[in-house]
Amino acid sequence: MKILNFGSCNIDFVYSIDHIVNPGETERTSTLNIFPGGKGLNQSIAVARAGAKVYHAGCIGTDGEMLKQLLEDNGVDVTYLKSVDAKNGHAIIQVSSEGENSIFLYPGSNEMITTEYIDTVLEGFEAGDIIILQNEISNVKYIIERAYEKNMCIIFNPSPMNERISEIDFNMISYVLVNTGEAKEISSCETAEESIAFFRERFPELKVVITLGKKGCMYIDKDNELYQSSFNVKVVDTTGAGDTFTGYFVAELAAGNSYAEILKLASAASSIAVSRNGAAPSIPDMAEVKSTLKYIKANKDNGKNEILLERIDTYVQQNIKDANLADLASILGYSSVYTGNLVKNVTGLTFSKLLQCKRCEIAADKLLTTDMSVEEIIESIGYENESFFRKIFKERYGANPLEYRKRK
Ligand code: RIB
């Protein structure tokens, strides 16, 4: 199975400023860095640095030779890369002191991808091969249609969003990788949760990956929903973080890893990328990602999780009779789907299983420390179905409640 990335190559002019310039405002900066970039190029480099072989197709302009060199230096196969007589695409990027960015794009050579060139490139690939696409070159719709005819696995990152996206038939896509804003825009929904429901209903075969910024990411298909929290890092520059994620996702998918493992590696890689400047230059290699993960595990930087664990635990204890996920979600300030995944991630249990365990624990405690009858205890912890409670209690403590009390 081969991996082809048909995508943009840009020269990024990155200006560091205190805050992103508002309309009508003039800001001064003395910090200009010129970096290789473009969503396509960044993603190819990420795939290569993650350890997979990738072919990059796209057009570079007369001033874009250094981009070709960079791809080659990173082990990306440039057989299909085309040089055109035009100015290379470039991006004017403002990076604020908070690490946020704002991008202005001049497409240049990236808009010179013709249908003839696409046909020639696709001749080199066959059914089952992976094709990665973003929305930064001309004729994306045409590439999708041809790749679909060939039965290739199409992985689509519809960034940057524009009117062309409405022409895309998502039934042809195998995997779509979006951030929350893109998910909402495509689905015309107001929340990530509603967008997920939209994708599931409208495109049941589509596999969706949603990156949630600092909140982590999710993988969703018709049967599964997985959540991965983000890694806590100091944000320097978010440019290219999504591309790093996509590249790692594809490389690990091609390697046949589980979705849980893929999300973990892709999240770790993009967290490293946001902790330093530039797009392509900030992408880590697999050795760095793995050693960072080892370090995190060794240091069990779990301060954040412990706080969350305590909040979940307190909520359940205080509301043992009628605790529910929607209520917890509104207290934590997240959606129910997100909270459900968070609970699973932090406690290792689904919300209903967690509640069940807590109720058993409280009942066991009351059996040993009070004179309440079993019926009163069951009523106090909120079980309507007594026999079900007795069953799970026995499963957990190896005795029915009365026998357990005798252990006093
Ligand atoms: O995703 C980041 C990239 O978007 C930058 O490298 C810039 O070139 C724009 O295409």
Residues whose N, C-alpha, C, O or C-beta is under 5 A from the ligand:
A	BS01	RIB	N10 D12 G37 G38 K39 A91 T239 G240 D243 A279
